[in-house]
Amino acid sequence: MEYVVGIILLLSFFGLAYYCIKGHNLMIGFLCITILWTVLPLAGTLFASADFLAANEILQFSSAKELVGILNKIYQSAPEGWGTTLVNVCWGAWFGRVLMDTGIASTLIRKTVELGGDKPMVTIALLNIVTALIFTAMTGAGPVIAIGVIVLPILMSLGVPKAIAMFSFMGSVAAGIYLNPVNFAQYRAFFITPDQMPDYTLGWYAAHWGYAALLIMLVVTTVLSAVYLKRSKTSHAWAAQTRGAAPERNAPIYTLILPIVPVVLKIWLDFSVIGGFVIAGFAALFLCGRMKGTFTENCQLVNKLYYDGVVDTAPLVGFLLTLPMFNSVASYASPYFKVILGGVMPKTELVVCVVFALLLCMGLFRGPMTLVGCGAATLGVLSNVASFSVPFLYAVFAIPTITVNIGSCITQSWVAWGLAYTKVESKDFLKLSIPNAYITGILQYAAALIMLGGLGAAWFI
């Protein structure tokens, strides 16, 4: 019977992959699969063999009370455990809105362009660095769009073809996400709760692999942009669209360091992520003159920025409230997956890195390797058929999630916006982004194997 249940669960897994690829609502998809994966494994215990049940105590229940306890763990305790992640997401979104409202983000971009002069490749390289730094603190579709409407017209007015401008900008955004404390907390929650491994902080992760992952993606994206630019013909079709823009007042120079303050505080001092957002956010509002009104007016400003930030992340919050249910129920489904796939799943760090590097394309279209698609199911299977360290598994799944999905996939919300905004065909963007995803991903897997596989795990212990 366990083989029958395992096959049905496997088919449902591919069904979820197809659902995600078609671009349907992720919150509803994960809620439905959670219900299905609750019913099948628990019902399967009524017919499974005694040996199978003896080897998987997690599936055993002998009373209605114990069954209710399992259901409460899946549908109540699991979402409640993600409270920290949701709070970080909301405050991070607020901080992003502050950086946009005060003009700090746009001033950083304009100063960078002035430094690059009329040399497109120099400007691309500088903008990639600044964009990556900005998105170590900002996250969400709203901030990406707000920066994109500044960066993309500038690049295209310098003669950079619009597809290359799109590719370069989206790749640098993804590079910054590797050190973003909100995204780190969000993805870490797929593997552990903070109290399970309190030493696995953003600072530890950054020092042992995060910096390398960011630099690899930033360098590869910039080098490929130069290669693509050299092979292309320049075009100045967008120059007229930037001349009529109303001049904007620059933020004070000394405030331009504020976007990276929360990240620096977290990595160097393990300071509170939310505390860093609050300190840097209110410093930005005061230093940029946005808090000169009455107390009531200032309160309304802060409230509006928080409201706008939460609206930016509303779809993500809904997804994050159903995802922990799925993560929890995956532990009940994993014994059946192990019966079916236990003999073919990779069991060493080297094989895992090679297989995942070869299958990086499956991180596209919310595929079975990205954590913001149906990769959580793949994680549940892989983590239960072999013993890998959490830092290693985090890197293994972060690469298809960030490098491939966030930086290269047309199903990502801000990539879809960029295609519409620049009028770039999706196939033209993918021709540039997929080679970048593979080159970057292979190098990042090599770094993960060296830094987190074997010796890396020993460092952590």
C-alpha positions as a Markdown table, in Angstrom:
| # | Residue | x | y | z |
|---|---|---|---|---|
| 1 | Met | 0.0 | 0.0 | 0.0 |
| 2 | Glu | 2.9 | 2.4 | 0.7 |
| 3 | Tyr | 4.0 | 2.1 | -2.9 |
| 4 | Val | 0.5 | 3.0 | -4.1 |
| 5 | Val | 0.3 | 6.1 | -1.8 |
| 6 | Gly | 3.9 | 7.0 | -2.8 |
| 7 | Ile | 3.1 | 6.9 | -6.5 |
| 8 | Ile | -0.1 | 9.1 | -6.0 |
| 9 | Leu | 1.9 | 11.6 | -4.0 |
| 10 | Leu | 4.6 | 11.7 | -6.7 |
| 11 | Leu | 2.0 | 12.3 | -9.3 |
| 12 | Ser | 0.5 | 15.1 | -7.2 |
| 13 | Phe | 4.0 | 16.6 | -6.9 |
| 14 | Phe | 4.3 | 16.8 | -10.7 |
| 15 | Gly | 0.8 | 18.2 | -10.8 |
| 16 | Leu | 1.9 | 21.0 | -8.4 |
| 17 | Ala | 4.9 | 21.7 | -10.6 |
| 18 | Tyr | 2.6 | 22.0 | -13.6 |
| 19 | Tyr | 0.3 | 24.3 | -11.6 |
| 20 | Cys | 3.2 | 26.6 | -10.7 |
| 21 | Ile | 4.6 | 26.6 | -14.2 |
| 22 | Lys | 1.2 | 27.8 | -15.5 |
| 23 | Gly | 1.5 | 30.8 | -13.2 |
| 24 | His | -1.6 | 30.1 | -11.0 |
| 25 | Asn | -2.0 | 31.4 | -7.5 |
| 26 | Leu | 0.7 | 29.9 | -5.2 |
| 27 | Met | -1.2 | 30.3 | -2.0 |
| 28 | Ile | -4.2 | 28.3 | -3.2 |
| 29 | Gly | -2.0 | 25.7 | -4.9 |
| 30 | Phe | 0.0 | 25.0 | -1.7 |
| 31 | Leu | -3.2 | 25.0 | 0.4 |
| 32 | Cys | -4.7 | 22.3 | -1.9 |
| 33 | Ile | -1.6 | 20.2 | -2.0 |
| 34 | Thr | -1.3 | 20.4 | 1.8 |
| 35 | Ile | -4.8 | 19.1 | 2.2 |
| 36 | Leu | -4.1 | 16.2 | -0.3 |
| 37 | Trp | -0.8 | 15.4 | 1.4 |
| 38 | Thr | -2.6 | 15.3 | 4.8 |
| 39 | Val | -5.3 | 12.9 | 3.7 |
| 40 | Leu | -3.1 | 10.4 | 1.7 |
| 41 | Pro | -0.3 | 9.7 | 4.2 |
| 42 | Leu | -2.6 | 9.5 | 7.2 |
| 43 | Ala | -5.1 | 7.4 | 5.4 |
| 44 | Gly | -2.3 | 5.2 | 4.1 |
| 45 | Thr | -1.4 | 4.2 | 7.6 |
| 46 | Leu | -4.6 | 2.2 | 7.8 |
| 47 | Phe | -3.4 | -0.2 | 5.0 |
| 48 | Ala | 0.4 | 0.1 | 5.2 |
| 49 | Ser | 2.6 | -2.8 | 6.2 |
| 50 | Ala | 3.6 | -3.3 | 9.9 |
| 51 | Asp | 7.3 | -3.0 | 9.0 |
| 52 | Phe | 6.7 | 0.4 | 7.2 |
| 53 | Leu | 4.8 | 1.8 | 10.2 |
| 54 | Ala | 7.4 | 0.5 | 12.7 |
| 55 | Ala | 10.2 | 2.3 | 10.7 |
| 56 | Asn | 8.2 | 5.6 | 10.6 |
| 57 | Glu | 6.8 | 6.5 | 14.0 |
| 58 | Ile | 5.8 | 9.9 | 12.8 |
| 59 | Leu | 2.8 | 8.3 | 10.9 |
| 60 | Gln | 1.5 | 6.4 | 13.9 |
| 61 | Phe | -1.6 | 7.6 | 15.8 |
| 62 | Ser | -3.9 | 5.4 | 17.9 |
| 63 | Ser | -6.7 | 7.7 | 18.8 |
| 64 | Ala | -8.8 | 10.6 | 17.5 |
| 65 | Lys | -7.1 | 12.9 | 20.0 |
| 66 | Glu | -3.7 | 12.1 | 18.5 |
| 67 | Leu | -5.0 | 12.6 | 15.0 |
| 68 | Val | -6.4 | 16.0 | 15.9 |
| 69 | Gly | -3.0 | 16.8 | 17.4 |
| 70 | Ile | -1.3 | 16.1 | 14.1 |
| 71 | Leu | -3.8 | 18.3 | 12.2 |
| 72 | Asn | -3.3 | 21.1 | 14.7 |
| 73 | Lys | 0.4 | 20.9 | 14.2 |
| 74 | Ile | 0.0 | 21.2 | 10.5 |
| 75 | Tyr | -2.7 | 23.9 | 10.2 |
| 76 | Gln | -2.1 | 25.9 | 13.4 |
| 77 | Ser | 1.3 | 25.5 | 15.0 |
| 78 | Ala | 3.2 | 25.6 | 11.7 |
| 79 | Pro | 1.8 | 29.0 | 10.4 |
| 80 | Glu | 2.2 | 30.5 | 13.9 |
| 81 | Gly | 5.9 | 29.5 | 13.9 |
| 82 | Trp | 6.5 | 31.8 | 11.0 |
| 83 | Gly | 5.6 | 34.9 | 12.9 |
| 84 | Thr | 9.2 | 36.2 | 13.0 |
| 85 | Thr | 9.5 | 35.8 | 9.2 |
| 86 | Leu | 6.3 | 37.7 | 8.5 |
| 87 | Val | 7.3 | 40.6 | 10.8 |
| 88 | Asn | 10.7 | 40.9 | 9.1 |
| 89 | Val | 9.0 | 41.0 | 5.7 |
| 90 | Cys | 6.6 | 43.8 | 6.8 |
| 91 | Trp | 9.3 | 45.9 | 8.3 |
| 92 | Gly | 11.6 | 45.3 | 5.4 |
| 93 | Ala | 8.9 | 46.5 | 3.0 |
| 94 | Trp | 8.4 | 49.6 | 5.1 |
| 95 | Phe | 12.1 | 50.4 | 4.9 |
| 96 | Gly | 12.0 | 50.0 | 1.2 |
| 97 | Arg | 9.2 | 52.5 | 1.0 |
| 98 | Val | 11.2 | 54.9 | 3.2 |
| 99 | Leu | 14.2 | 54.7 | 0.8 |
| 100 | Met | 12.0 | 55.5 | -2.1 |
| 101 | Asp | 10.0 | 58.3 | -0.4 |
| 102 | Thr | 13.1 | 60.1 | 0.8 |
| 103 | Gly | 14.9 | 59.9 | -2.6 |
| 104 | Ile | 17.9 | 58.1 | -1.2 |
| 105 | Ala | 17.6 | 55.2 | -3.6 |
| 106 | Ser | 17.1 | 57.5 | -6.7 |
| 107 | Thr | 20.0 | 59.7 | -5.6 |
| 108 | Leu | 22.3 | 56.7 | -5.3 |
| 109 | Ile | 21.4 | 55.8 | -8.9 |
| 110 | Arg | 21.9 | 59.3 | -10.3 |
| 111 | Lys | 25.3 | 59.8 | -8.6 |
| 112 | Thr | 26.4 | 56.5 | -10.0 |
| 113 | Val | 25.5 | 57.5 | -13.5 |
| 114 | Glu | 27.3 | 60.8 | -13.1 |
| 115 | Leu | 30.4 | 58.8 | -12.1 |
| 116 | Gly | 30.1 | 56.6 | -15.1 |
| 117 | Gly | 29.9 | 59.5 | -17.6 |
| 118 | Asp | 29.0 | 58.6 | -21.2 |
| 119 | Lys | 30.7 | 55.2 | -21.1 |
| 120 | Pro | 27.9 | 52.6 | -21.2 |
| 121 | Met | 29.9 | 49.7 | -19.9 |
| 122 | Val | 31.4 | 51.6 | -17.0 |
| 123 | Thr | 27.9 | 52.8 | -16.2 |
| 124 | Ile | 26.5 | 49.3 | -16.3 |
| 125 | Ala | 29.2 | 48.0 | -14.0 |
| 126 | Leu | 28.7 | 50.8 | -11.5 |
| 127 | Leu | 24.9 | 50.5 | -11.6 |
| 128 | Asn | 25.1 | 46.8 | -11.1 |
| 129 | Ile | 27.1 | 47.3 | -8.0 |
| 130 | Val | 24.9 | 50.0 | -6.6 |
| 131 | Thr | 21.7 | 48.1 | -7.4 |
| 132 | Ala | 23.0 | 44.9 | -5.7 |
| 133 | Leu | 23.9 | 47.0 | -2.6 |
| 134 | Ile | 20.4 | 48.6 | -2.6 |
| 135 | Phe | 18.7 | 45.2 | -2.7 |
| 136 | Thr | 20.6 | 43.8 | 0.2 |
| 137 | Ala | 18.2 | 45.9 | 2.2 |
| 138 | Met | 15.1 | 46.5 | -0.1 |
| 139 | Thr | 12.9 | 43.7 | -1.3 |
| 140 | Gly | 9.6 | 43.2 | -3.1 |
| 141 | Ala | 8.1 | 44.2 | -6.4 |
| 142 | Gly | 7.4 | 47.8 | -5.4 |
| 143 | Pro | 11.0 | 48.7 | -4.7 |
| 144 | Val | 12.3 | 46.8 | -7.8 |
| 145 | Ile | 9.9 | 48.7 | -10.0 |
| 146 | Ala | 10.7 | 52.0 | -8.3 |
| 147 | Ile | 14.4 | 51.6 | -9.0 |
| 148 | Gly | 13.8 | 50.0 | -12.4 |
| 149 | Val | 12.0 | 53.1 | -13.7 |
| 150 | Ile | 15.1 | 55.1 | -13.0 |
| 151 | Val | 17.8 | 52.6 | -14.0 |
| 152 | Leu | 16.3 | 51.2 | -17.2 |
| 153 | Pro | 15.7 | 54.6 | -19.1 |
| 154 | Ile | 19.2 | 55.7 | -18.1 |
| 155 | Leu | 20.8 | 52.7 | -19.6 |
| 156 | Met | 18.7 | 52.8 | -22.8 |
| 157 | Ser | 19.4 | 56.5 | -23.2 |
| 158 | Leu | 23.1 | 55.6 | -23.2 |
| 159 | Gly | 22.5 | 53.3 | -26.2 |
| 160 | Val | 22.3 | 50.0 | -24.3 |
| 161 | Pro | 19.8 | 47.7 | -26.1 |
| 162 | Lys | 16.7 | 47.3 | -24.0 |
| 163 | Ala | 17.0 | 43.5 | -23.6 |
| 164 | Ile | 20.6 | 43.9 | -22.3 |
| 165 | Ala | 19.5 | 46.7 | -19.9 |
| 166 | Met | 16.7 | 44.5 | -18.6 |
| 167 | Phe | 19.0 | 41.5 | -18.2 |
| 168 | Ser | 21.7 | 43.5 | -16.4 |
| 169 | Phe | 19.3 | 45.2 | -14.0 |
| 170 | Met | 17.4 | 42.0 | -13.0 |
| 171 | Gly | 20.6 | 40.1 | -12.5 |
| 172 | Ser | 22.0 | 42.7 | -10.2 |
| 173 | Val | 18.8 | 42.8 | -8.2 |
| 174 | Ala | 19.0 | 39.0 | -7.7 |
| 175 | Ala | 22.7 | 39.3 | -6.7 |
| 176 | Gly | 21.7 | 41.7 | -3.8 |
| 177 | Ile | 19.0 | 39.3 | -2.6 |
| 178 | Tyr | 21.7 | 36.8 | -1.5 |
| 179 | Leu | 22.5 | 39.1 | 1.5 |
| 180 | Asn | 19.0 | 40.4 | 2.1 |
| 181 | Pro | 18.0 | 39.7 | 5.7 |
| 182 | Val | 14.3 | 39.5 | 4.9 |
| 183 | Asn | 14.8 | 36.9 | 2.1 |
| 184 | Phe | 17.4 | 35.0 | 4.3 |
| 185 | Ala | 14.8 | 34.7 | 7.1 |
| 186 | Gln | 12.1 | 33.7 | 4.6 |
| 187 | Tyr | 14.2 | 31.0 | 3.0 |
| 188 | Arg | 15.7 | 29.7 | 6.2 |
| 189 | Ala | 12.3 | 29.0 | 7.5 |
| 190 | Phe | 11.9 | 26.3 | 4.9 |
| 191 | Phe | 14.7 | 24.4 | 6.7 |
| 192 | Ile | 14.6 | 25.3 | 10.4 |
| 193 | Thr | 13.0 | 27.6 | 12.9 |
| 194 | Pro | 15.4 | 30.2 | 14.5 |
| 195 | Asp | 15.4 | 28.4 | 17.8 |
| 196 | Gln | 16.6 | 25.1 | 16.3 |
| 197 | Met | 19.9 | 26.5 | 15.0 |
| 198 | Pro | 20.4 | 29.9 | 16.6 |
| 199 | Asp | 24.0 | 30.0 | 15.4 |
| 200 | Tyr | 22.9 | 29.9 | 11.7 |
| 201 | Thr | 22.6 | 33.6 | 11.4 |
| 202 | Leu | 22.9 | 36.0 | 8.4 |
| 203 | Gly | 26.4 | 36.8 | 9.6 |
| 204 | Trp | 27.5 | 33.2 | 9.6 |
| 205 | Tyr | 25.9 | 32.5 | 6.2 |
| 206 | Ala | 27.4 | 35.6 | 4.6 |
| 207 | Ala | 30.9 | 34.8 | 5.8 |
| 208 | His | 30.8 | 31.2 | 4.8 |
| 209 | Trp | 29.0 | 31.4 | 1.4 |
| 210 | Gly | 26.7 | 34.5 | 1.0 |
| 211 | Tyr | 29.4 | 36.9 | 0.0 |
| 212 | Ala | 30.8 | 34.5 | -2.6 |
| 213 | Ala | 27.3 | 33.9 | -4.0 |
| 214 | Leu | 26.6 | 37.6 | -4.4 |
| 215 | Leu | 30.0 | 38.3 | -6.0 |
| 216 | Ile | 29.8 | 35.4 | -8.4 |
| 217 | Met | 26.4 | 36.6 | -9.7 |
| 218 | Leu | 27.4 | 40.2 | -9.8 |
| 219 | Val | 30.6 | 39.5 | -11.7 |
| 220 | Val | 29.1 | 37.0 | -14.2 |
| 221 | Thr | 26.1 | 39.3 | -14.9 |
| 222 | Thr | 28.4 | 42.3 | -15.5 |
| 223 | Val | 30.9 | 40.3 | -17.7 |
| 224 | Leu | 28.0 | 38.8 | -19.8 |
| 225 | Ser | 26.5 | 42.3 | -20.2 |
| 226 | Ala | 29.8 | 43.5 | -21.6 |
| 227 | Val | 29.9 | 40.5 | -24.0 |
| 228 | Tyr | 26.3 | 41.0 | -25.1 |
| 229 | Leu | 26.9 | 44.8 | -25.5 |
| 230 | Lys | 29.9 | 44.2 | -27.7 |
| 231 | Arg | 28.0 | 42.0 | -30.0 |
| 232 | Ser | 25.0 | 44.3 | -30.3 |
| 233 | Lys | 24.1 | 47.5 | -32.0 |
| 234 | Thr | 23.5 | 50.5 | -29.8 |
| 235 | Ser | 20.2 | 52.3 | -29.9 |
| 236 | His | 19.2 | 55.6 | -28.4 |
| 237 | Ala | 15.4 | 55.3 | -28.9 |
| 238 | Trp | 14.7 | 56.0 | -25.2 |
| 239 | Ala | 16.8 | 59.2 | -24.9 |
| 240 | Ala | 13.9 | 61.5 | -25.6 |
| 241 | Gln | 11.9 | 59.9 | -22.7 |
| 242 | Thr | 14.3 | 61.1 | -20.1 |
| 243 | Arg | 14.9 | 64.7 | -21.2 |
| 244 | Gly | 11.5 | 65.9 | -20.2 |
| 245 | Ala | 11.6 | 64.5 | -16.7 |
| 246 | Ala | 11.2 | 67.0 | -13.9 |
| 247 | Pro | 14.4 | 67.5 | -12.0 |
| 248 | Glu | 14.5 | 65.7 | -8.6 |
| 249 | Arg | 16.1 | 67.0 | -5.5 |
| 250 | Asn | 19.0 | 64.8 | -4.3 |
| 251 | Ala | 19.0 | 63.3 | -0.9 |
| 252 | Pro | 22.0 | 64.5 | 1.3 |
| 253 | Ile | 25.2 | 62.7 | 0.4 |
| 254 | Tyr | 25.7 | 61.4 | 4.0 |
| 255 | Thr | 22.4 | 59.6 | 3.9 |
| 256 | Leu | 23.5 | 57.4 | 0.9 |
| 257 | Ile | 25.1 | 54.9 | 3.4 |
| 258 | Leu | 21.7 | 54.2 | 5.1 |
| 259 | Pro | 20.5 | 51.4 | 2.7 |
| 260 | Ile | 23.2 | 49.0 | 3.9 |
| 261 | Val | 23.0 | 49.9 | 7.6 |
| 262 | Pro | 20.5 | 47.1 | 8.5 |
| 263 | Val | 22.6 | 44.5 | 6.7 |
| 264 | Val | 25.9 | 45.7 | 8.2 |
| 265 | Leu | 24.5 | 45.8 | 11.7 |
| 266 | Lys | 23.1 | 42.3 | 11.2 |
| 267 | Ile | 26.2 | 40.7 | 9.8 |
| 268 | Trp | 28.8 | 42.4 | 12.0 |
| 269 | Leu | 27.0 | 42.7 | 15.3 |
| 270 | Asp | 24.1 | 40.2 | 14.8 |
| 271 | Phe | 21.9 | 43.1 | 15.6 |
| 272 | Ser | 18.1 | 42.8 | 15.3 |
| 273 | Val | 17.0 | 43.0 | 11.7 |
| 274 | Ile | 13.9 | 45.0 | 12.6 |
| 275 | Gly | 16.0 | 47.2 | 14.8 |
| 276 | Gly | 18.2 | 48.0 | 11.9 |
| 277 | Phe | 15.3 | 48.8 | 9.7 |
| 278 | Val | 13.8 | 51.1 | 12.3 |
| 279 | Ile | 17.1 | 52.9 | 13.1 |
| 280 | Ala | 18.0 | 53.4 | 9.4 |
| 281 | Gly | 14.4 | 54.2 | 8.4 |
| 282 | Phe | 13.8 | 56.9 | 10.9 |
| 283 | Ala | 17.3 | 58.3 | 10.3 |
| 284 | Ala | 16.5 | 58.6 | 6.6 |
| 285 | Leu | 13.2 | 60.3 | 7.3 |
| 286 | Phe | 14.7 | 62.9 | 9.7 |
| 287 | Leu | 17.9 | 63.6 | 7.8 |
| 288 | Cys | 16.0 | 64.0 | 4.5 |
| 289 | Gly | 13.6 | 66.5 | 6.0 |
| 290 | Arg | 10.5 | 64.3 | 5.7 |
| 291 | Met | 9.6 | 64.7 | 9.5 |
| 292 | Lys | 9.2 | 68.5 | 9.6 |
| 293 | Gly | 5.4 | 68.4 | 10.0 |
| 294 | Thr | 3.4 | 68.2 | 13.2 |
| 295 | Phe | 3.4 | 65.1 | 15.3 |
| 296 | Thr | 0.1 | 64.0 | 13.7 |
| 297 | Glu | 1.4 | 64.5 | 10.2 |
| 298 | Asn | 4.6 | 62.6 | 10.9 |
| 299 | Cys | 2.6 | 59.7 | 12.3 |
| 300 | Gln | 0.4 | 59.7 | 9.2 |
| 301 | Leu | 3.5 | 59.6 | 7.0 |
| 302 | Val | 5.0 | 56.7 | 8.8 |
| 303 | Asn | 1.7 | 54.9 | 8.8 |
| 304 | Lys | 1.2 | 55.5 | 5.0 |
| 305 | Leu | 4.7 | 54.2 | 4.2 |
| 306 | Tyr | 4.0 | 51.1 | 6.3 |
| 307 | Tyr | 0.7 | 50.6 | 4.6 |
| 308 | Asp | 2.2 | 50.9 | 1.2 |
| 309 | Gly | 5.0 | 48.5 | 2.1 |
| 310 | Val | 2.6 | 45.9 | 3.4 |
| 311 | Val | 0.5 | 46.2 | 0.3 |
| 312 | Asp | 3.6 | 45.5 | -1.8 |
| 313 | Thr | 4.2 | 42.3 | 0.0 |
| 314 | Ala | 0.5 | 41.2 | 0.5 |
| 315 | Pro | 0.7 | 38.3 | -2.0 |
| 316 | Leu | 3.9 | 37.1 | -0.4 |
| 317 | Val | 2.3 | 37.2 | 3.1 |
| 318 | Gly | -0.6 | 35.0 | 1.9 |
| 319 | Phe | 1.9 | 32.5 | 0.4 |
| 320 | Leu | 4.0 | 32.5 | 3.6 |
| 321 | Leu | 0.9 | 31.6 | 5.7 |
| 322 | Thr | 0.2 | 28.5 | 3.6 |
| 323 | Leu | 3.8 | 27.4 | 3.0 |
| 324 | Pro | 4.6 | 26.3 | 6.6 |
| 325 | Met | 1.5 | 24.1 | 6.5 |
| 326 | Phe | 3.0 | 22.4 | 3.4 |
| 327 | Asn | 6.5 | 22.2 | 5.0 |
| 328 | Ser | 4.9 | 20.5 | 8.0 |
| 329 | Val | 2.8 | 18.0 | 6.1 |
| 330 | Ala | 5.8 | 17.1 | 3.9 |
| 331 | Ser | 7.3 | 15.3 | 6.9 |
| 332 | Tyr | 4.3 | 13.0 | 6.9 |
| 333 | Ala | 4.5 | 12.4 | 3.1 |
| 334 | Ser | 8.3 | 11.9 | 3.0 |
| 335 | Pro | 8.3 | 8.3 | 4.2 |
| 336 | Tyr | 6.2 | 7.4 | 1.2 |
| 337 | Phe | 8.5 | 9.4 | -1.1 |
| 338 | Lys | 11.5 | 7.6 | 0.4 |
| 339 | Val | 10.0 | 4.2 | -0.6 |
| 340 | Ile | 9.7 | 5.4 | -4.2 |
| 341 | Leu | 12.7 | 7.6 | -4.6 |
| 342 | Gly | 15.1 | 6.6 | -1.9 |
| 343 | Gly | 17.2 | 4.5 | -4.3 |
| 344 | Val | 17.6 | 7.3 | -6.9 |
| 345 | Met | 17.9 | 10.5 | -4.9 |
| 346 | Pro | 21.5 | 11.8 | -4.6 |
| 347 | Lys | 23.1 | 11.1 | -1.2 |
| 348 | Thr | 26.4 | 12.9 | -1.3 |
| 349 | Glu | 27.2 | 16.6 | -1.5 |
| 350 | Leu | 29.1 | 16.2 | -4.8 |
| 351 | Val | 26.3 | 14.3 | -6.6 |
| 352 | Val | 23.7 | 16.8 | -5.3 |
| 353 | Cys | 25.7 | 19.8 | -6.6 |
| 354 | Val | 26.3 | 18.1 | -10.0 |
| 355 | Val | 22.6 | 17.0 | -10.4 |
| 356 | Phe | 21.2 | 20.4 | -9.3 |
| 357 | Ala | 23.7 | 22.3 | -11.6 |
| 358 | Leu | 22.6 | 20.2 | -14.6 |
| 359 | Leu | 18.9 | 20.7 | -13.8 |
| 360 | Leu | 19.1 | 24.4 | -13.1 |
| 361 | Cys | 16.5 | 25.0 | -15.9 |
| 362 | Met | 14.0 | 23.4 | -13.5 |
| 363 | Gly | 14.2 | 26.5 | -11.3 |
| 364 | Leu | 12.4 | 28.4 | -14.1 |
| 365 | Phe | 8.6 | 28.7 | -14.1 |
| 366 | Arg | 8.2 | 28.0 | -10.4 |
| 367 | Gly | 9.6 | 24.5 | -11.0 |
| 368 | Pro | 10.5 | 21.7 | -8.6 |
| 369 | Met | 13.8 | 23.3 | -7.6 |
| 370 | Thr | 12.8 | 26.8 | -6.5 |
| 371 | Leu | 11.5 | 27.4 | -3.0 |
| 372 | Val | 9.0 | 30.0 | -4.2 |
| 373 | Gly | 7.5 | 27.3 | -6.5 |
| 374 | Cys | 7.3 | 23.6 | -5.6 |
| 375 | Gly | 10.9 | 23.2 | -4.5 |
| 376 | Ala | 9.7 | 22.8 | -0.9 |
| 377 | Ala | 8.5 | 19.3 | -1.9 |
| 378 | Thr | 11.9 | 18.5 | -3.4 |
| 379 | Leu | 13.5 | 19.7 | -0.2 |
| 380 | Gly | 11.3 | 17.5 | 1.9 |
| 381 | Val | 12.2 | 14.4 | -0.2 |
| 382 | Leu | 16.0 | 15.2 | -0.4 |
| 383 | Ser | 16.4 | 16.0 | 3.3 |
| 384 | Asn | 14.7 | 12.7 | 4.3 |
| 385 | Val | 16.7 | 10.3 | 2.1 |
| 386 | Ala | 20.1 | 11.5 | 3.2 |
| 387 | Ser | 21.8 | 13.6 | 6.0 |
| 388 | Phe | 22.9 | 17.0 | 4.7 |
| 389 | Ser | 23.8 | 20.0 | 6.8 |
| 390 | Val | 21.2 | 22.9 | 6.8 |
| 391 | Pro | 23.8 | 25.5 | 5.5 |
| 392 | Phe | 24.6 | 23.2 | 2.6 |
| 393 | Leu | 20.9 | 22.5 | 1.7 |
| 394 | Tyr | 20.1 | 26.2 | 2.0 |
| 395 | Ala | 22.8 | 27.0 | -0.6 |
| 396 | Val | 21.6 | 24.1 | -2.8 |
| 397 | Phe | 18.1 | 25.5 | -3.0 |
| 398 | Ala | 19.0 | 29.2 | -2.8 |
| 399 | Ile | 20.7 | 29.1 | -6.2 |
| 400 | Pro | 17.7 | 28.0 | -8.3 |
| 401 | Thr | 15.5 | 30.2 | -6.2 |
| 402 | Ile | 17.5 | 33.4 | -6.5 |
| 403 | Thr | 19.8 | 33.1 | -9.5 |
| 404 | Val | 17.4 | 31.2 | -11.7 |
| 405 | Asn | 13.9 | 32.2 | -10.6 |
| 406 | Ile | 14.3 | 35.7 | -9.2 |
| 407 | Gly | 17.0 | 36.9 | -11.7 |
| 408 | Ser | 16.0 | 35.0 | -14.8 |
| 409 | Cys | 12.4 | 33.8 | -14.9 |
| 410 | Ile | 9.6 | 35.6 | -16.6 |
| 411 | Thr | 7.1 | 34.4 | -14.0 |
| 412 | Gln | 8.8 | 36.6 | -11.4 |
| 413 | Ser | 6.5 | 39.6 | -10.9 |
| 414 | Trp | 9.1 | 42.3 | -11.4 |
| 415 | Val | 10.6 | 40.6 | -14.4 |
| 416 | Ala | 7.1 | 40.4 | -16.0 |
| 417 | Trp | 6.8 | 44.1 | -15.2 |
| 418 | Gly | 10.1 | 44.8 | -16.8 |
| 419 | Leu | 9.2 | 43.0 | -20.0 |
| 420 | Ala | 6.0 | 45.1 | -20.3 |
| 421 | Tyr | 7.8 | 48.3 | -19.4 |
| 422 | Thr | 10.7 | 47.9 | -21.9 |
| 423 | Lys | 8.7 | 46.1 | -24.6 |
| 424 | Val | 11.3 | 43.3 | -24.6 |
| 425 | Glu | 10.1 | 39.9 | -25.9 |
| 426 | Ser | 10.3 | 37.2 | -23.3 |
| 427 | Lys | 12.3 | 34.9 | -25.6 |
| 428 | Asp | 14.9 | 37.7 | -26.1 |
| 429 | Phe | 15.3 | 38.1 | -22.3 |
| 430 | Leu | 15.6 | 34.4 | -21.7 |
| 431 | Lys | 18.3 | 34.1 | -24.4 |
| 432 | Leu | 20.4 | 36.4 | -22.2 |
| 433 | Ser | 19.3 | 35.3 | -18.8 |
| 434 | Ile | 19.5 | 31.5 | -19.1 |
| 435 | Pro | 23.2 | 31.4 | -20.0 |
| 436 | Asn | 23.8 | 33.7 | -17.0 |
| 437 | Ala | 21.8 | 31.4 | -14.8 |
| 438 | Tyr | 23.8 | 28.3 | -15.8 |
| 439 | Ile | 27.3 | 29.9 | -15.6 |
| 440 | Thr | 26.5 | 31.7 | -12.3 |
| 441 | Gly | 24.7 | 28.6 | -10.9 |
| 442 | Ile | 27.6 | 26.2 | -11.7 |
| 443 | Leu | 30.1 | 28.5 | -10.1 |
| 444 | Gln | 27.9 | 29.0 | -7.0 |
| 445 | Tyr | 27.5 | 25.2 | -6.6 |
| 446 | Ala | 31.2 | 24.8 | -6.8 |
| 447 | Ala | 31.6 | 27.4 | -4.1 |
| 448 | Ala | 28.9 | 25.7 | -2.0 |
| 449 | Leu | 30.6 | 22.3 | -2.3 |
| 450 | Ile | 34.0 | 23.8 | -1.3 |
| 451 | Met | 32.7 | 26.1 | 1.5 |
| 452 | Leu | 29.8 | 24.2 | 2.9 |
| 453 | Gly | 30.2 | 20.5 | 1.9 |
| 454 | Gly | 32.2 | 18.4 | 4.3 |
| 455 | Leu | 34.7 | 20.9 | 5.7 |
| 456 | Gly | 32.1 | 23.6 | 5.6 |
| 457 | Ala | 29.7 | 21.5 | 7.7 |
| 458 | Ala | 32.6 | 20.8 | 10.1 |
| 459 | Trp | 33.2 | 24.6 | 10.5 |
| 460 | Phe | 29.5 | 25.1 | 11.4 |
| 461 | Ile | 29.5 | 22.3 | 14.0 |
